[in-house]
Amino acid sequence: MKKSLLKIAALCFLSLFFIAKSFGQTPLNDSSYLQTSITQTVSNFYKSIGQQSRLYDGHEYLPYDPHTKGNALFPYDAQGWEPGEVTYDGILYKNVPMMYDVYKDALVVLLYNKFTMFSLLKGRVHDFSFSNHYFIRLDADSINNDKSGIVSGYYDQLYGGKIEILARRSKTIQSAPNSSVLTLETFFTSTNDYYLRKGNIYYKIGSKSSILNVLKDKKSELQQYLKTNKIKYNANPDDAMAKIAAYYDHLTN
């Protein structure tokens, strides 16, 4: 299998070589043609290797009890597969059908047979993105001077600049009595935990006052910015945190 994979890779490399050579004989305004050709070649490479792809290296993912209300997915209104990108074993894969199970903190992809579901090996995932969210994987053991109690896993990067805002998405399964059928009803509930990285230190945040206290050297300017731009923090904390962080970077540029 490795030999056939190497042959496919070699053919794709030769295709890229001849595309680039041909491009050298064309005007500069044909750069879009080169990019399109390279993208198509890489796409054909992924398609050709099929089940030999490193992406299909993980554990089979099994569904939950169908009697549990709701689901384990993020976004919290997600209903199924979304196309996305993932960097796995140092390789970027595009247009991958994926789901993010926040109860298990597992990135799930659909196998090439369009039926089997796989949970990717977390240690090999660098980052992934889908549904307008970008997630990175953090290793808590590699973080020095941590003041937040941050744990290893996937984090939704709300802002990434000199400072960084991360959201930890999670769900739990709860039980409550259902009087109509005289039994316990199980259901998913969601939570969000937020973190701010300033320098090499992570801080746990949440409320407006908590983020402003971490950024206290520009607190008055940030308060004025929120007031001037009529940013309602509690109405959309994700968006407000990202805007505060971006403005702080602007002030300290």
C-alpha positions as CSV (number, residue, x, y, z in Angstrom):
1,M,0.0,0.0,0.0
2,K,2.9,2.4,0.8
3,K,4.4,1.7,-2.6
4,S,1.2,2.6,-4.4
5,L,0.8,5.7,-2.3
6,L,4.3,6.8,-3.2
7,K,3.5,6.2,-6.9
8,I,0.4,8.4,-6.6
9,A,2.4,11.1,-4.8
10,A,5.2,11.0,-7.5
11,L,2.6,11.4,-10.3
12,C,1.1,14.4,-8.5
13,F,4.5,15.9,-8.0
14,L,5.3,15.5,-11.7
15,S,2.0,17.1,-12.5
16,L,2.8,20.1,-10.3
17,F,6.3,20.3,-11.9
18,F,5.0,20.5,-15.4
19,I,2.2,22.9,-14.4
20,A,4.8,25.2,-12.9
21,K,7.1,24.8,-15.9
22,S,4.3,25.7,-18.3
23,F,3.4,28.7,-16.1
24,G,6.9,30.0,-16.4
25,Q,6.2,30.5,-20.1
26,T,2.9,32.4,-19.5
27,P,2.2,36.0,-18.5
28,L,2.2,37.0,-14.8
29,N,-1.6,37.7,-14.9
30,D,-2.1,33.9,-15.4
31,S,-1.2,33.2,-11.8
32,S,-4.8,32.4,-11.0
33,Y,-4.6,29.6,-13.6
34,L,-1.6,28.2,-11.8
35,Q,-3.2,28.3,-8.4
36,T,-6.4,26.6,-9.8
37,S,-4.3,23.9,-11.4
38,I,-2.3,23.2,-8.3
39,T,-5.5,23.1,-6.2
40,Q,-7.1,20.6,-8.6
41,T,-4.0,18.4,-8.6
42,V,-3.9,18.3,-4.8
43,S,-7.6,17.6,-4.7
44,N,-7.1,14.7,-7.2
45,F,-4.3,13.4,-4.9
46,Y,-6.6,13.2,-1.9
47,K,-9.3,11.5,-4.1
48,S,-6.8,9.0,-5.5
49,I,-5.4,7.8,-2.3
50,G,-8.9,7.2,-0.9
51,Q,-8.7,4.7,2.0
52,Q,-4.9,4.9,2.1
53,S,-5.2,8.5,3.4
54,R,-3.6,9.2,6.8
55,L,-6.8,11.0,7.7
56,Y,-8.6,7.7,8.1
57,D,-6.6,6.8,11.2
58,G,-8.5,6.8,14.4
59,H,-11.3,5.1,16.3
60,E,-14.7,4.1,15.0
61,Y,-17.3,6.6,16.4
62,L,-20.5,5.2,17.7
63,P,-23.8,7.2,18.1
64,Y,-25.5,8.0,21.3
65,D,-28.6,6.5,22.8
66,P,-31.4,7.9,20.5
67,H,-33.6,8.5,23.5
68,T,-31.2,11.2,24.8
69,K,-32.7,14.5,23.8
70,G,-30.6,16.9,21.8
71,N,-27.1,16.0,20.5
72,A,-23.4,16.2,21.5
73,L,-22.4,18.5,18.7
74,F,-21.1,22.1,18.2
75,P,-22.4,24.4,16.9
76,Y,-25.2,23.7,19.3
77,D,-27.8,23.8,16.6
78,A,-25.8,21.4,14.4
79,Q,-27.7,18.6,12.8
80,G,-25.1,16.6,11.0
81,W,-22.0,16.8,8.7
82,E,-20.4,20.0,7.7
83,P,-17.5,20.5,5.2
84,G,-14.4,21.6,6.8
85,E,-10.6,21.6,6.9
86,V,-8.3,19.8,9.3
87,T,-4.5,19.7,9.7
88,Y,-3.7,16.1,10.6
89,D,-0.2,14.6,10.9
90,G,1.0,17.9,9.4
91,I,-1.1,17.5,6.2
92,L,-4.0,19.9,5.4
93,Y,-7.2,18.2,4.3
94,K,-9.9,20.2,2.7
95,N,-13.7,19.6,2.1
96,V,-13.8,16.9,4.8
97,P,-17.3,16.0,6.1
98,M,-16.9,16.5,9.8
99,M,-18.7,16.9,13.1
100,Y,-17.3,18.1,16.4
101,D,-18.6,16.1,19.4
102,V,-18.0,18.4,22.4
103,Y,-19.2,15.9,24.9
104,K,-16.3,13.6,24.1
105,D,-14.2,16.5,22.7
106,A,-13.8,14.4,19.5
107,L,-13.4,15.5,15.9
108,V,-15.4,13.0,13.8
109,V,-15.0,12.5,10.1
110,L,-16.9,10.5,7.6
111,L,-15.0,7.7,6.1
112,Y,-14.4,7.4,2.3
113,N,-17.2,4.8,2.1
114,K,-19.7,7.6,3.2
115,F,-21.0,5.5,6.0
116,T,-18.4,4.7,8.7
117,M,-17.7,7.5,11.2
118,F,-14.1,7.9,12.6
119,S,-12.9,9.9,15.6
120,L,-9.5,11.3,14.7
121,L,-6.6,10.7,17.1
122,K,-6.4,13.9,19.1
123,G,-2.7,14.0,19.4
124,R,-2.3,14.2,15.6
125,V,-4.8,17.0,15.1
126,H,-3.2,20.5,15.0
127,D,-6.3,22.5,14.1
128,F,-9.5,22.3,12.2
129,S,-12.2,24.7,10.9
130,F,-15.8,24.5,9.9
131,S,-19.1,26.4,10.1
132,N,-17.1,29.7,10.5
133,H,-15.2,28.5,13.6
134,Y,-11.5,27.8,13.9
135,F,-10.3,25.3,16.5
136,I,-6.8,24.7,17.8
137,R,-5.6,21.9,20.0
138,L,-3.8,22.8,23.2
139,D,-1.6,20.5,25.3
140,A,-1.9,21.6,28.9
141,D,1.4,20.0,29.8
142,S,3.2,22.4,27.5
143,I,1.8,25.6,29.0
144,N,4.0,27.3,31.6
145,N,2.8,29.7,34.3
146,D,-0.8,28.7,33.8
147,K,-3.3,30.6,36.0
148,S,-6.5,29.3,34.5
149,G,-6.7,25.5,35.1
150,I,-6.9,25.0,31.3
151,V,-7.1,21.4,30.2
152,S,-5.8,19.7,27.1
153,G,-8.2,19.6,24.1
154,Y,-9.8,21.6,21.4
155,Y,-10.5,25.3,21.7
156,D,-12.5,27.7,19.5
157,Q,-10.2,30.6,18.7
158,L,-12.3,33.7,18.8
159,Y,-9.4,36.0,18.3
160,G,-5.8,35.3,17.6
161,G,-3.4,38.2,17.7
162,K,-0.8,39.4,20.2
163,I,-3.3,38.3,22.7
164,E,-5.7,35.4,22.2
165,I,-9.3,34.6,23.1
166,L,-10.3,31.0,23.3
167,A,-13.6,29.3,24.1
168,R,-13.9,25.7,25.4
169,R,-17.2,24.2,24.1
170,S,-18.6,21.4,26.1
171,K,-21.8,19.4,26.9
172,T,-22.9,17.2,29.7
173,I,-25.7,14.6,29.9
174,Q,-28.3,15.4,32.5
175,S,-31.3,13.5,33.9
176,A,-34.6,14.7,35.2
177,P,-37.9,13.0,36.0
178,N,-40.5,13.1,33.3
179,S,-43.9,13.1,35.0
180,S,-45.8,12.2,31.9
181,V,-44.2,8.8,31.5
182,L,-43.0,8.3,35.1
183,T,-39.4,7.8,34.2
184,L,-36.1,9.7,33.9
185,E,-35.4,11.8,30.9
186,T,-31.9,12.3,29.7
187,F,-30.7,15.3,27.7
188,F,-27.6,17.3,26.7
189,T,-26.8,20.7,28.2
190,S,-24.1,23.0,26.9
191,T,-21.5,25.2,28.6
192,N,-18.8,27.6,27.4
193,D,-15.6,28.4,29.2
194,Y,-13.4,31.3,28.1
195,Y,-9.7,31.9,28.3
196,L,-7.4,34.8,27.5
197,R,-3.7,34.4,26.6
198,K,-1.6,37.4,27.3
199,G,2.1,36.7,26.7
200,N,2.7,33.1,27.8
201,I,0.0,33.2,30.5
202,Y,-3.6,32.0,30.2
203,Y,-6.3,33.5,32.3
204,K,-9.8,32.2,32.8
205,I,-12.4,34.9,31.9
206,G,-16.1,35.1,31.4
207,S,-17.7,38.4,32.5
208,K,-16.9,41.8,31.1
209,S,-15.2,42.8,34.3
210,S,-12.9,39.7,34.2
211,I,-11.5,40.4,30.8
212,L,-11.1,44.1,31.5
213,N,-9.2,43.3,34.7
214,V,-6.7,41.2,32.8
215,L,-6.3,44.1,30.3
216,K,-6.3,46.7,33.1
217,D,-3.5,48.7,31.6
218,K,-6.0,49.9,28.9
219,K,-9.2,49.4,30.9
220,S,-10.6,52.9,30.6
221,E,-9.9,53.0,26.9
222,L,-11.7,49.7,26.4
223,Q,-14.7,50.8,28.5
224,Q,-15.0,53.9,26.3
225,Y,-14.7,51.8,23.2
226,L,-17.5,49.5,24.3
227,K,-19.7,52.5,25.1
228,T,-19.0,54.4,21.9
229,N,-19.7,51.4,19.7
230,K,-22.7,50.3,21.7
231,I,-21.3,46.8,22.2
232,K,-23.6,44.9,24.5
233,Y,-21.3,42.3,26.1
234,N,-24.0,40.0,27.5
235,A,-25.9,39.9,24.3
236,N,-23.0,38.2,22.4
237,P,-20.0,37.5,24.6
238,D,-18.1,35.7,21.9
239,D,-18.2,38.7,19.6
240,A,-17.6,41.2,22.4
241,M,-14.5,39.4,23.6
242,A,-13.1,39.3,20.1
243,K,-13.7,43.0,19.6
244,I,-12.2,43.9,23.0
245,A,-9.1,41.8,22.2
246,A,-8.7,43.3,18.7
247,Y,-9.0,46.9,20.1
248,Y,-6.5,46.1,22.9
249,D,-4.0,44.9,20.3
250,H,-4.6,48.2,18.3
251,L,-4.0,50.3,21.4
252,T,-0.8,48.5,22.3
253,N,0.5,48.2,18.7
